[in-house]
Structures are given as structure tokens and as C-alpha cells.
């Protein structure tokens, strides 16, 4: 099966066909990864632990990694014979079994035993847990002091007082981040020491037991989101946030620009802190109080051919995603029926998300075309006092969504489940940020839907490994509604994008990833990000190995986009993994400045350009700027030669920290290329005309200098024309064989 690659779309950059031998490249951005990322130095964990200890914490607060390692070393030297685990009877009078040397199997001259290792690790786990709870208690006390003594009676017009309180809040937040780093370094240490123990003493393997035990301890499983919620309230009070006017539009249509990023789990709290200083957490009510996150379930519908999946993957104009979403734990009560429609931006239209709300008992009626639209329409006019236009828009949306279920024979296909943290000033969509953690995708195939009565799996039934995939990263979405005076993203958003914690993944979709991972036998094409080294294990665990390349692959990537572009995968492929690479979203090397250059940028306070500058800034750019961004995106154009001869520029230098995003090819780029060619050609023809005129007049005056001057202009004019032709063809081919 083949995929048609349209000249105005970027199919080969977004997808690859797992059955094809090659892909048709449309761009050649050929970014190189940093040599430092290609050869990651492996540092002994004991040294790493010592280097990452917080100076404010006592040394004995951390696990004693070296002591545990010494115990393992002594145990490994004993070389005890394996006890027969199949023996189920013992005698109280018979001697214990012996080895070939006549010694008892558990006898040893060394005083160190496995019991010593277990006792030592138990004590250290308890010590880490007690210290963590002690620090959390102290942080909560500090926050309480801020709330009761500082914010009460605060004069918000007193800038010095506001700044002083903000500094105290910053100190509490930084202390929390230090504590989280403490938890992570100890958690990793226990993982490593248990792995080392099982490797050296395979007959006494205990890693899985202790890992499960750690996940049941408060220092690992504890939910300390109340710290985030209370800090958010403090910052909101200091900013004096005000809620905007609520939009009560029944259809609730959204027109926004969205950029998606992967966030490593260890950076989640740091990202939350960076955002809550500028936006309040959208609080969620739970059974235990208010929380910063809410469980979100979305059931996506598709047919047997996965028509909607392939339409969204190919970015076909008008491609839709159909889902039912509900919030909170337990069975759904209020269900949002949503439809997302893709539109190409170059057409002047924007992708849109539309939805209407139904009760959970009415979902079956919607799916079976039995929903009482007329009755609901009259209720909206009578009780909810909606306008006639709003009711007509609602009715049109409902009829279209009911019709598409019947015409395309849509059935539940895949469900996403995650904890969503939203940052937003209420009813103000100018800047909205959502952070999804604990993301998993669940297959909704393989059970009887009972004619629409069941549209999601029974939560009490255990899932097989190939029915669920757990995504290893958090997903951050930055949604901006810009226009007019707000044509550029706020400065703090740009700083967050440049923080090194965000890994931009162009057009990432939970729906697409879930279908590709859980339904590999049904998909014809897969998204480019499945080749990323950081998510490979999660796909393999869910049985989606058939969409991945083999471990002995020469390139480390499958056929398609990743064969031609090495900048698409945030963490590299299996042959060249960059699991420690810093997050990058910029299009230029300004982000990868090091040493003195970086210090100069920091000192000047000038913001570093990011992809948001390109996506969200105004469209008043010249043809040269459009072509520059399209053909040499991310290039280090530090010399005049680099601009004159792009194929000789410093573009391929090995100094890129992490991947950049993909730029979508639009018709204006082709037209801009033609206009630029005509401008250069016009200049060459003008010079040639001047030279011809000088020669004509010089023949009458018999001036030798005029002849030389004209003859000098002729090759210059020819050079202008040849350069214009060369640049036109080079840009039209995308640099090295790929079309613009």
C-alpha cells in the first residue's frame, strides 16, 4: 500500500509507511546531533550521588549506596550453591543438605548474609521516607505562614512588600524542587543497587519485591499536589488575577494555536512551578479536597479500516477525530461529545474543535441516532434562554455528529486516560497550558458494545499487556489565542520554551499513538515519533513491536521521514540515542550558545527565538525571510559566504543540542521562491541593459575606459542571472534533493 504525497502537504515528515522501502522527502533540514549526545559518558552512580547532594541536606539523609554495594560485593564472593526450591519437605532430625565439598549450602565463614542486605536496605528506605515527610511538613508550615501572616491585609499597591512576599514564595517553591530532586536521586539509587544485587546474587533476586514496596511508600506514591495548589493561590493573589467574562456558547467552539511537547517525569514539577508563577492552577474538586489535576478519559471512535486514524495521520483537509470525553474518577455522569476537524492554515481556515454535552444515559441514543434533538431544542429555548442562532448552530452540530457515526459506522476504538493539570485565568483563553501525566492508551476493541449500551471497557476487568500502553513522558500543550495587540506570545512562555525542559514533537497525537501501538495489524502507516528511543520499550511492552525496526537495523529507523531527517526524534533512535539531550524548540543556534556567547545573551536580557516566534508572530515578513526559514531552518548563518552559498554553510556542524520542530510547507513558500528568482533576474537584466547602453555610446566616443567598464558589467550581470537560477533550483529542491 502506498501513500500519495501531495506537494502542499508534509506527509513524509509526519508519517512513514512501515511496508515501503523509502519515502518522498519534501524538505531537507539535515540537522546533526551533538557529538556530546552521541557518546554519553557513563558515570558511576556513587559519584553521581555525591555530586548531586543538596548542600542544605545532611549527608546521612541520603541512601548509603557505597555500604550496600560493599555488602553485595561480599555476598557475590561467597558463591553459594543454589538451594533446591522444589523441595517441599524437611526433617527436623536429618542433617541439612551439603555441596560437593561436604559443606552445608547456607554455611559460610563470612559474617555478612543476605539478611544483612535486606535489613540495611529496609533501614535506608525508612530513613529516606522519614526525611521526605519531615521536609514536606516543613514546607506546608512555611506556606501556612505565608497565607496567614503575609497575605492577610496585604497592600497590593506596595510593590516592595509584594516583591518580598514573592521572594518567600519562590524560596518555598525552590525548596520543594530540591526535595523532589532528593527523592528522584534516591529512587534511582535504590533501583540501581537492587539491579546490581540481582545480577550478583541471582539465586536471591529481590528487585521486583522492593520496587513494589517502594511504590507503596509515602515518599514515592504520596500526592503532594496541595503544595502546588497553595503556591498557585499565593502567586495569583500577588498578581491580583481577575476572572474574565464567561463564554456560555452552547456549541463551545475553539480556534486556537497549539504546540505540543514531551516532558520528562523528573521535570514535571519544575515545569509546573515555571507556569504557576504566571498562570493560576485550574483547581479540581476531588473526594479528598482540591487538587491540581483531574482524571480525564476520552474514548475515540473509528471504523474497521481506521479511516479517521489515517485521515488524521495524513492531515487530509477535513479529517475529523470523534471522541466522547468525561472528567473525574468513577463512571461518567456528564459526557462531552467532541469533534475535531483539521484545516490547512494556508487556506485561511483554522482547525476547530466543537462539542456538545449530554448525560451519560443519553450516549446510547446519540450513537444509535435516537437522540431527541427537537425536544432538546425546545428545552434550550425555554429553560436555558439560548438565542435562536445558538440553538441552530447546536442543532446543526448534533445532527452532523450523529450522522457521521452512522455513515462511517464508527465504533469505540481507543481510549486515552491521564491526569490533566490546567493553568488558565478563568474564562480567559489568551494563554492556556495543560499538562497531562500518567498517560496511558487503552484498546476499546474486542468486547461486545451491546448496540451502543457499552462504549468503554469495564474498569473492573483486568487488561492484557497488548490492550494498554503507558506513555513514559508527560505531555504539555501550550494553547495561545493571539491577535491584534497580542500577536506574540508572552515573554515567560518564550522563556519556558527555551528552558531545556520541553521537547517539541510536531503534531503529536495521543489518538494516533494509541492506535499505532495497540492496533499494529490494522494500520497502514505510522507516525514518525514511534522510532524515538525513549518510547520504544513502552511500545514493545504493549505488543506493538511490528511497527518498530529491529534491534540490528543499520539506520535505527524505519522507512520514511526519519531516514532523511535526523532532527525529528527528540531523544534519537536506537542506533544513536540521546536520552540525556536537553529539550529544544528553537529554529536557530541561538539556543545552543555556550560559554561566552550564552553569557552575553543572558546578560543582555534578549529573548531567544523559538518556533513560537514563527508560528504565532505576525505574517508581515519578506519573501527572503520566508525562504530563509523554509530552506535553512536552524542554520548557523554566521558568515556572508553561508548566505551566498547555502550548500557550503555551517548548517551541518555537530553542535545541535536537541531536535527542532518541523515547518509545514505552504503554497506561499513556492510563490515566494518564484518572486525572489524574478527579483534577482530583474537585477541581472538591468545590469546587462546598462552595460549594453554603455557599449553603444562608447562606440561613438571611442572611449577605451567605457569599453572596459561595460565589459566588466557584462559578466557581473550574467553572474546575477546564474546565481538567481541556481538559488531557485536549490530552494525548489529543498537543498539536497528534497522539494520545498
C-alpha positions in Angstrom: 0.0 0.0 0.0 1.3 3.4 -0.9 0.6 6.9 0.3 0.1 9.8 -2.1 2.4 12.7 -1.2 0.8 16.0 -2.2 3.1 18.9 -2.9 1.3 21.1 -0.4 1.4 18.7 2.5 4.1 17.3 4.6 3.1 13.7 4.7 6.7 12.3 4.6 7.6 14.4 7.6 4.7 13.3 9.7 4.3 9.6 8.8 6.1 6.7 7.4 4.7 3.6 5.7 6.1 0.5 7.6 5.8 -1.5 4.4 7.5 0.9 1.9 11.2 1.0 1.2 11.6 4.7 1.0 9.7 8.0 1.4 9.5 11.0 -0.8 11.2 13.9 1.1 9.8 17.3 0.8 12.3 19.1 3.0 16.0 18.6 3.7 16.8 20.1 7.0 19.5 17.5 7.8 20.3 18.6 11.3 23.2 16.9 13.0 23.1 15.8 16.6 25.8 16.9 19.1 28.8 14.7 19.5 28.4 15.0 23.2 25.0 13.4 22.9 26.2 10.7 20.6 28.8 9.5 23.1 27.3 9.8 26.6 29.8 9.3 29.3 28.7 6.7 31.8 29.5 7.9 35.3 29.4 5.6 38.3 26.2 6.2 40.3 28.1 6.6 43.6 30.0 9.6 42.2 26.8 11.0 40.7 25.0 10.7 44.0 27.8 12.5 45.8 27.8 15.3 43.2 24.0 15.8 43.3 23.6 16.0 47.1 21.8 19.2 48.2 24.2 21.3 50.4 21.3 22.1 52.7 20.6 18.4 53.4 22.8 16.4 55.8 24.8 13.6 54.1 23.1 10.9 56.2 19.8 11.9 54.7 20.7 10.1 51.5 20.9 6.4 51.0 24.3 4.8 51.8 25.0 3.5 48.3 28.6 2.5 49.0 27.7 0.5 52.1 25.0 -1.5 50.2 27.5 -2.0 47.3 30.1 -3.4 49.7 27.5 -5.9 51.1 26.7 -7.0 47.6 30.4 -7.4 46.8 30.9 -9.7 49.8 27.8 -11.7 49.1 28.9 -12.2 45.4 32.3 -13.6 46.6 30.7 -16.4 48.6 29.5 -18.3 45.5 26.9 -20.3 47.4 25.2 -23.2 45.7 21.6 -22.7 44.7 19.1 -24.2 47.1 16.7 -26.6 45.6 13.5 -24.6 45.5 11.4 -27.6 44.5 12.0 -29.4 47.9 8.8 -29.1 49.9 9.6 -31.4 52.9 12.2 -31.1 55.6 13.3 -33.3 58.5 13.9 -32.0 62.0 16.5 -34.7 62.7 18.3 -35.2 59.4 21.4 -33.0 58.7 20.9 -30.2 56.2 22.0 -30.7 52.6 25.6 -30.2 51.6 27.5 -29.3 48.4 30.2 -31.3 46.6 32.8 -30.2 49.2 30.7 -31.6 52.0 29.7 -28.1 53.4 26.2 -27.0 54.1 24.7 -25.0 51.3 24.0 -22.0 53.6 27.2 -22.2 55.6 29.8 -19.5 55.2 32.7 -18.1 57.2 31.8 -14.5 56.4 29.5 -12.7 58.9 27.7 -11.0 56.1 24.5 -12.6 54.9 21.5 -11.9 52.7 19.6 -10.9 55.8 22.1 -8.2 56.4 21.4 -6.7 52.9 17.7 -6.9 53.5 17.9 -5.2 56.9 20.2 -2.5 55.6 18.0 -1.6 52.6 14.9 -1.6 54.8 16.5 0.8 57.2 17.6 3.1 54.4 14.2 3.1 52.8 12.7 4.1 56.2 15.2 6.8 56.6 14.5 8.4 53.2 10.8 8.2 53.8 11.0 9.8 57.2 13.2 12.6 55.9 10.9 13.3 52.9 7.8 13.5 55.2 9.7 15.8 57.5 10.6 18.2 54.7 7.1 18.2 53.3 5.7 19.1 56.7 8.1 22.0 57.0 7.2 23.2 53.5 3.5 23.1 54.4 4.2 25.1 57.5 6.0 27.7 55.6 3.1 28.0 53.1 0.7 28.3 56.0 2.7 31.1 57.5 2.6 32.9 54.1 -1.1 32.5 53.9 -2.0 33.6 57.4 0.6 36.3 58.2 1.7 37.8 54.9 -1.3 37.8 52.6 -3.8 38.9 55.2 -4.2 42.7 54.9 -1.6 42.9 52.1 -1.5 46.2 50.3 -1.1 45.1 46.7 -0.1 48.6 45.7 3.0 48.3 47.8 5.4 46.9 45.2 8.3 46.3 47.7 6.0 44.3 50.0 4.6 42.3 47.1 8.2 41.5 45.9 9.3 40.5 49.4 6.4 38.0 49.7 7.0 36.7 46.2 10.6 36.0 47.1 9.5 34.0 50.1 7.1 32.0 47.9 9.9 31.5 45.4 12.1 30.1 48.3 9.4 27.6 49.3 9.0 26.5 45.6 12.7 26.1 45.2 12.9 24.0 48.4 10.1 21.8 47.0 12.1 21.3 43.8 15.2 20.4 45.8 13.2 17.9 47.7 11.9 16.3 44.6 15.4 16.0 43.2 16.4 14.3 46.5 13.5 11.8 46.1 14.5 11.1 42.5 18.2 10.6 43.1 17.4 8.2 46.0 14.7 6.4 44.0 17.2 5.8 41.1 19.8 4.7 43.6 17.6 2.0 45.0 16.7 0.8 41.5 20.4 0.6 40.6 21.6 -1.1 43.8 18.7 -3.7 43.6 19.6 -4.4 39.9 23.3 -4.9 41.0 22.2 -7.2 43.8 20.1 -9.4 41.5 22.9 -9.5 38.9 25.5 -10.7 41.5 23.1 -12.9 43.5 20.6 -14.3 41.0 19.5 -17.0 43.4 18.3 -14.4 45.9 16.7 -11.9 43.4 14.6 -9.3 45.3 14.4 -6.3 43.0 10.8 -6.7 42.0 9.7 -7.2 45.6 11.4 -4.0 46.8 10.3 -1.9 43.7 6.7 -2.8 44.5 7.3 -2.0 48.2 8.8 1.4 47.3 5.7 2.3 45.2 3.6 1.7 48.2 5.6 4.0 50.5 4.6 7.6 51.1 7.8 9.2 49.8 7.1 7.6 46.3 3.4 7.4 46.0 2.5 10.4 48.1 0.5 13.1 46.3 1.9 16.5 47.3 -0.1 18.5 44.8 -1.6 20.5 47.6 1.8 22.4 47.7 1.3 23.3 44.1 -2.3 24.4 44.6 -1.5 26.6 47.6 1.5 28.2 45.9 -0.6 28.9 42.9 -3.2 30.7 45.0 -0.4 32.8 46.6 1.0 33.8 43.2 -2.5 34.5 41.9 -3.2 36.8 44.9 0.1 38.6 44.3 -0.7 39.1 40.6 -4.3 40.2 41.5 -5.8 37.9 38.9 -9.4 38.6 37.8 -11.7 36.2 36.0 -12.8 37.1 32.5 -16.4 37.1 31.4 -17.7 33.5 30.9 -18.5 32.3 27.4 -21.8 30.5 27.6 -21.9 29.4 23.9 -23.7 26.1 23.8 -21.5 24.7 21.0 -18.3 25.9 22.6 -16.1 26.2 19.5 -12.4 26.7 19.9 -10.0 28.4 17.5 -6.5 28.2 19.0 -2.9 27.7 18.1 -1.5 24.7 19.9 2.1 23.4 20.3 2.8 20.1 22.0 5.8 19.0 23.9 7.1 15.9 25.7 8.2 16.5 29.3 10.4 14.0 31.3 8.8 12.9 34.5 11.6 14.3 36.6 10.9 17.8 35.1 7.2 17.9 35.7 7.3 19.8 39.0 9.8 22.3 37.6 7.5 23.0 34.6 4.5 23.4 37.0 6.5 25.9 39.0 7.6 27.8 35.9 3.9 28.1 34.8 2.1 28.8 38.1 4.2 31.9 38.6 2.3 33.4 35.7 -1.0 31.4 35.5 -3.2 30.1 38.3 -3.9 26.3 38.5 -7.4 25.5 37.5 -8.5 23.7 40.7 -10.3 20.4 40.6 -12.5 19.2 43.3 -11.9 15.6 44.5 -13.2 13.4 47.3 -10.2 14.5 49.4 -10.4 18.2 48.7 -9.0 20.4 45.9 -6.3 19.1 43.6 -4.2 20.5 40.8 -5.1 17.6 38.4 -8.2 15.7 37.3 -8.6 12.3 35.8 -9.6 12.6 32.1 -11.0 9.8 29.9 -11.5 10.1 26.1 -13.0 7.3 24.0 -12.1 7.7 20.3 -14.3 6.2 17.6 -13.2 4.8 14.3 -14.3 2.1 11.9 -12.7 -1.3 10.9 -10.5 0.4 8.3 -9.3 3.0 10.8 -10.4 5.7 8.3 -10.3 8.5 10.9 -6.9 7.4 12.1 -5.3 7.5 8.6 -7.1 10.8 7.8 -5.7 12.5 10.9 -2.3 11.0 10.3 -2.2 12.1 6.6 -3.6 15.5 7.7 -6.2 15.3 5.0 -8.3 18.5 4.7 -11.5 18.0 6.7 -10.2 14.9 8.5 -12.1 14.5 11.8 -11.5 12.9 15.2 -14.6 11.8 17.1 -14.5 11.2 20.8 -16.6 11.0 24.0 -14.9 12.6 27.0 -15.6 12.7 30.7 -13.8 14.0 33.7 -13.3 12.6 37.2 -12.9 9.1 38.6 -15.7 6.5 38.5 -18.4 6.1 35.9 -19.2 9.1 33.7 -22.0 11.4 34.6 -21.7 14.3 32.1 -20.2 13.3 28.7 -18.8 15.7 26.1 -19.3 14.7 22.5 -16.5 16.3 20.6 -15.4 16.6 17.0 -12.0 17.9 15.9 -11.7 18.9 12.3 -8.4 19.5 10.5 -8.0 22.5 8.2 -4.9 23.6 6.3 -3.8 27.0 7.6 -2.7 28.2 4.1 -6.4 28.1 3.0 -7.1 30.8 5.6 -9.1 28.4 7.8 -8.1 27.1 11.2 -8.6 23.7 12.7 -11.6 23.7 15.0 -12.9 21.7 18.0 -16.6 21.5 18.6 -18.6 19.8 21.2 -22.0 19.4 22.9 -22.9 18.0 26.3 -25.1 15.0 27.1 -26.0 12.9 30.1 -24.3 9.6 30.3 -27.7 7.9 29.9 -28.1 9.6 26.5 -24.9 8.4 24.9 -26.6 5.3 23.5 -29.2 7.5 21.9 -26.5 9.6 20.2 -24.7 6.5 18.9 -27.9 4.9 17.6 -29.5 8.0 16.0 -32.2 8.1 18.7 -31.3 11.4 20.4 -34.4 13.6 20.8 -33.0 16.7 19.0 -36.3 18.5 18.7 -37.1 18.0 22.4 -33.7 19.2 23.5 -34.0 22.2 21.1 -37.2 23.3 22.7 -35.7 22.9 26.2 -32.8 25.2 25.3 -35.1 27.9 24.0 -37.4 27.7 27.0 -35.2 26.9 30.0 -31.7 27.9 29.1 -32.8 31.0 27.2 -30.4 30.5 24.4 -30.7 32.6 21.3 -32.2 31.3 18.1 -28.8 31.4 16.3 -27.1 29.4 19.2 -29.8 26.8 19.1 -29.5 26.4 15.3 -25.7 26.0 15.5 -26.1 23.4 18.2 -28.7 21.5 16.2 -26.5 21.5 13.1 -23.5 20.2 15.1 -25.5 17.4 16.8 -27.1 16.3 13.5 -23.7 16.2 11.8 -22.0 14.2 14.6 -24.9 11.7 14.8 -24.9 11.3 11.1 -21.1 10.6 10.9 -21.4 7.8 13.4 -24.0 6.1 11.1 -22.4 6.9 7.7 -18.9 5.8 8.7 -20.0 3.0 11.1 -17.9 4.3 13.9 -17.3 2.2 17.0 -15.2 2.6 20.1 -11.6 2.1 19.1 -9.2 3.5 21.6 -9.3 5.3 25.0 -6.8 7.7 26.5 -6.6 8.2 30.2 -4.4 10.7 32.1 -4.3 13.2 34.9 -4.7 16.7 33.5 -3.4 19.9 35.2 -4.7 23.0 33.6 -3.3 26.5 34.0 -5.6 29.3 33.0 -7.2 32.5 34.2 -10.9 31.5 34.3 -12.7 32.1 31.0 -9.6 33.8 29.5 -8.2 31.7 26.7 -5.4 34.0 25.7 -2.8 31.7 27.2 -3.9 28.2 28.4 -1.5 25.5 29.3 -2.3 21.9 30.1 0.0 19.2 31.5 -1.0 15.5 31.1 0.7 13.0 33.3 0.3 9.2 33.9 -0.8 8.9 30.3 -2.0 5.5 29.1 -3.8 4.4 26.0 -6.3 1.5 26.2 -7.7 -0.5 23.3 -11.5 -0.4 23.1 -11.7 -3.3 20.6 -12.6 -6.9 21.5 -15.8 -6.6 23.6 -19.5 -6.5 22.8 -20.8 -3.0 22.7 -24.4 -4.2 23.1 -25.6 -2.0 20.4 -24.2 1.2 21.9 -25.1 0.4 25.5 -21.4 -0.1 26.3 -18.9 2.3 24.8 -15.9 1.8 27.1 -14.3 -1.2 28.8 -15.5 -2.4 32.2 -12.9 -0.9 34.6 -13.2 -3.9 36.9 -11.9 -6.3 34.2 -8.1 -6.7 34.1 -6.4 -5.6 30.9 -3.9 -7.8 28.9 -0.5 -6.4 28.1 -1.4 -5.8 24.5 -4.6 -3.8 25.5 -2.8 -1.0 27.2 0.3 1.1 26.6 1.8 3.5 29.1 3.5 6.6 27.7 6.8 7.3 29.5 6.6 11.1 29.3 4.2 13.9 30.3 2.5 15.9 27.5 2.5 19.7 27.7 0.2 21.7 25.4 0.7 25.5 25.1 -2.5 26.9 23.6 -2.4 30.6 22.6 -5.2 32.7 21.3 -3.4 35.6 19.7 -4.4 38.5 17.6 -4.5 42.3 17.5 -2.2 43.7 20.2 -1.4 40.2 21.4 0.3 39.0 18.2 3.3 37.5 20.0 3.4 35.0 22.9 4.2 36.4 26.4 7.9 36.6 27.3 7.6 34.0 30.0 6.2 31.5 27.5 9.2 32.0 25.3 11.5 31.5 28.3 9.7 28.3 29.2 10.1 27.0 25.7 13.9 27.8 25.9 14.3 26.2 29.3 15.6 22.9 28.0 12.8 21.0 29.7 10.5 21.0 26.7 10.8 18.6 23.8 8.7 19.8 20.9 7.1 16.9 18.9 5.4 18.2 15.8 1.7 17.2 15.5 1.9 14.7 18.3 -1.5 12.9 18.9 -2.5 10.6 21.7 -5.1 9.1 19.4 -2.6 8.3 16.7 0.0 7.0 19.0 -2.5 4.7 20.8 -3.9 3.2 17.6 -0.4 2.6 16.1 0.8 0.9 19.3 -2.3 -1.1 20.2 -3.6 -1.9 16.7 -0.4 -2.5 14.7 -2.1 -5.1 12.5 -4.7 -2.6 11.3 -2.5 0.5 10.5 -1.0 1.1 7.0 1.2 4.0 8.2 2.6 5.1 11.5 3.7 8.4 12.9 7.4 9.3 12.8 7.9 9.5 16.6 7.5 5.7 17.1 11.2 5.5 16.2 12.2 7.6 19.2 14.5 5.7 21.6 12.7 6.8 24.7 9.3 5.3 23.9 10.5 2.1 22.3 10.2 0.0 25.4 6.7 1.1 26.1 5.6 0.1 22.6 7.3 -3.3 22.9 5.6 -4.0 26.2 2.2 -3.4 24.7 2.8 -5.8 21.8 3.4 -3.2 19.1 6.8 -4.4 18.0 5.8 -5.0 14.4 5.7 -1.2 13.8 9.3 -0.8 15.1 12.6 -1.5 13.4 14.7 -4.5 14.5 17.5 -4.0 17.0 20.1 -4.9 14.4 18.8 -2.2 11.9 21.6 -0.4 10.2 19.9 3.0 10.4 17.9 2.6 13.6 14.8 4.0 12.0 12.0 2.6 9.8 11.4 3.6 6.2 10.0 7.1 5.7 10.7 10.5 7.2 13.3 9.5 9.7 15.5 8.0 7.0 16.0 11.5 5.6 15.7 13.8 8.6 17.7 13.2 11.8 16.1 16.1 13.7 12.6 14.8 14.2 13.1 12.5 17.2 13.5 14.3 20.5 15.7 11.5 22.0 17.2 10.0 18.9 16.8 6.4 17.6 18.1 3.1 18.9 21.4 3.4 17.0 22.0 7.0 18.1 20.1 7.5 21.3 20.2 10.9 23.0 18.3 10.2 26.2 20.1 12.9 28.1 19.7 15.6 25.4 18.3 18.9 26.5 14.9 20.0 25.3 15.0 22.4 22.3 12.3 24.3 20.5 14.3 27.0 18.7 14.9 27.3 15.0 18.4 28.9 15.2 21.6 28.2 17.0 20.9 31.0 19.4 19.6 28.3 21.8 22.8 26.3 21.6 25.1 29.1 22.5 27.7 28.0 25.0 30.2 29.8 27.2 30.8 33.4 26.5 28.1 33.7 23.8 25.4 32.3 26.1 26.6 34.6 28.9 26.2 37.6 26.6 22.7 36.7 25.6 21.7 36.2 29.2 23.3 39.4 30.3 21.6 41.4 27.5 18.2 40.0 28.5 17.3 39.5 24.9 14.9 36.6 24.4 16.0 33.6 22.4 13.9 33.0 19.3 11.7 29.9 19.3 9.3 28.1 17.0 6.6 30.1 18.7 8.1 33.2 17.2 7.5 31.7 13.8 4.1 30.1 14.4 2.5 33.0 16.4 4.1 36.2 15.2 2.6 38.4 12.6 2.8 37.4 8.9 4.5 40.6 7.8 7.7 39.0 6.5 9.5 39.4 3.3 10.0 36.7 0.6 13.6 36.3 1.7 12.6 35.7 5.3 10.0 33.1 4.2 12.6 31.3 2.1 15.3 31.5 4.7 13.1 29.9 7.3 11.9 27.2 4.9 15.2 26.1 3.4 17.9 26.7 6.0 15.9 26.4 9.2 18.1 26.2 12.2 21.2 27.1 10.2 24.2 28.8 11.7 24.4 31.7 9.1 27.3 33.4 10.7 29.2 34.4 7.6 28.3 36.1 4.3 29.5 33.0 2.5 27.0 30.9 4.3 24.2 33.1 2.9 25.5 33.3 -0.6 26.2 29.6 -0.8 23.8 27.7 1.4 25.3 24.4 0.5 28.7 25.5 2.0 27.3 27.0 5.2 27.9 25.9 8.7 24.5 24.2 8.7 25.8 20.7 9.4 28.1 21.5 12.2 27.8 19.0 15.1 26.6 21.5 17.7 22.9 20.9 17.8 21.7 20.0 21.3 18.3 18.5 20.5 15.8 18.3 17.7 13.9 21.3 16.3 10.3 21.3 15.1 9.1 20.8 11.6 7.9 23.6 9.4 4.9 22.9 7.3 5.3 23.7 3.6 2.6 26.0 2.3 2.0 27.5 -1.2 3.3 30.9 -0.2 6.8 29.4 0.0 6.7 28.3 -3.6 5.4 31.7 -4.7 8.0 33.4 -2.6 10.7 31.4 -4.3 9.5 32.4 -7.7 9.2 36.1 -6.8 12.7 36.1 -5.4 14.0 34.5 -8.6 12.3 37.2 -10.7 13.8 39.9 -8.5 17.3 38.6 -8.9 16.8 38.1 -12.6 15.5 41.6 -12.9 18.6 43.0 -11.3 20.8 41.0 -13.7 18.9 42.1 -16.8 19.1 45.7 -15.6 22.9 45.5 -15.3 23.1 43.9 -18.7 21.0 46.7 -20.2 23.2 49.3 -18.6 26.3 47.5 -20.0 24.8 47.3 -23.5 24.0 51.0 -23.4 27.5 51.9 -22.3 28.9 49.9 -25.2 26.6 51.6 -27.7 27.6 55.1 -26.6 31.3 54.1 -26.2 31.4 53.1 -29.9 30.6 56.7 -30.9 33.0 58.3 -28.4 35.8 55.7 -28.9 36.4 55.7 -25.1 38.6 52.8 -24.1 37.7 53.1 -20.4 34.0 53.0 -21.2 34.6 49.8 -23.1 36.4 48.2 -20.2 33.6 49.3 -17.8 30.9 47.8 -20.0 32.8 44.6 -20.4 33.2 44.3 -16.6 29.4 44.8 -16.1 28.5 42.0 -18.5 29.9 39.1 -16.5 28.5 40.6 -13.4 25.1 40.7 -14.9 25.5 37.1 -16.1 26.6 36.1 -12.6 23.4 37.6 -11.2 21.3 35.6 -13.5 23.2 32.3 -12.9 23.1 32.8 -9.2 19.3 33.5 -9.3 18.8 30.3 -11.3 21.0 28.3 -9.0 19.2 29.6 -5.9 15.8 29.0 -7.4 16.6 25.4 -8.3 18.4 24.7 -5.0 15.5 26.1 -2.9 12.9 24.3 -5.1 14.8 21.0 -4.4 14.9 21.6 -0.7 18.7 21.9 -0.6 19.7 18.3 -1.5 17.1 16.5 -3.4 14.0 17.2 -1.4 11.3 19.5 -2.6 10.5 22.7 -0.8 
